[in-house]
Amino acid sequence: MRKDLNVFVKMEEYNDLLDIIALINEKIQEARIILGKIYDLKNQEDSELDAWKNSLSGVERKLKYVDQVLFEPKY
């Protein structure tokens, strides 16, 4: 295809196209903001899950200790 061909577009169609492009750019920015919020929530969730896991491990260690002390022969 030749690159030196001129393309003629009606002015109102051109303005409509510019409006559509501006709207698309706005939506892309909104999507980026939402994606950032989702990543923040995911990181927060991961931190909470790690904290729960550590708490559960601590409880499990304490329970094993209590189990050993209670059922260990005294003699």
C-alpha positions in Angstrom: 0.0 0.0 0.0 1.3 3.5 -0.8 2.0 5.7 2.1 1.7 9.0 0.2 -2.0 8.8 -0.3 -4.1 11.5 1.3 -7.1 10.6 3.4 -10.0 13.0 3.6 -12.3 12.9 6.6 -15.3 15.0 7.4 -14.5 17.5 10.1 -17.4 16.4 12.3 -16.3 12.7 12.0 -12.8 13.8 12.9 -14.1 15.6 16.0 -16.2 12.6 16.9 -13.1 10.4 16.6 -11.1 12.8 18.9 -13.9 12.6 21.5 -13.9 8.8 21.3 -10.1 8.6 21.7 -10.3 11.0 24.7 -13.0 8.8 26.2 -10.9 5.7 25.7 -7.9 7.3 27.3 -10.1 8.2 30.3 -11.3 4.7 30.6 -7.7 3.4 30.4 -6.7 5.7 33.3 -9.7 4.6 35.4 -8.7 0.9 34.7 -5.1 1.6 35.8 -6.4 3.2 39.0 -8.7 0.2 39.7 -6.0 -2.2 38.9 -3.7 -0.5 41.4 -6.4 -0.7 44.1 -6.8 -4.4 43.3 -3.1 -5.0 43.7 -3.1 -3.1 47.1 -6.1 -5.2 48.3 -4.3 -8.4 47.2 -1.1 -7.4 49.0 -3.2 -6.6 52.1 -5.0 -9.9 51.9 -1.6 -11.8 51.5 -0.3 -10.0 54.6 -3.5 -11.0 56.6 -3.2 -14.6 55.4 0.4 -14.8 56.5 -0.5 -13.4 59.9 -3.3 -16.0 60.3 -0.9 -18.7 59.2 1.7 -17.6 61.8 -0.9 -17.5 64.5 -2.2 -20.9 63.6 1.4 -22.3 63.7 1.9 -20.7 67.1 -1.3 -22.3 68.5 -0.3 -25.6 67.0 3.2 -25.5 68.7 1.6 -24.7 72.0 -0.9 -27.5 71.7 1.9 -30.0 70.9 3.8 -28.8 74.0 0.7 -29.1 76.2 0.0 -32.6 74.8 3.6 -33.7 75.5 3.5 -32.3 79.1 0.1 -33.9 79.9 0.8 -37.3 78.5 4.5 -37.7 79.3 5.3 -40.4 81.9 6.3 -38.9 85.2 8.6 -41.7 86.2 
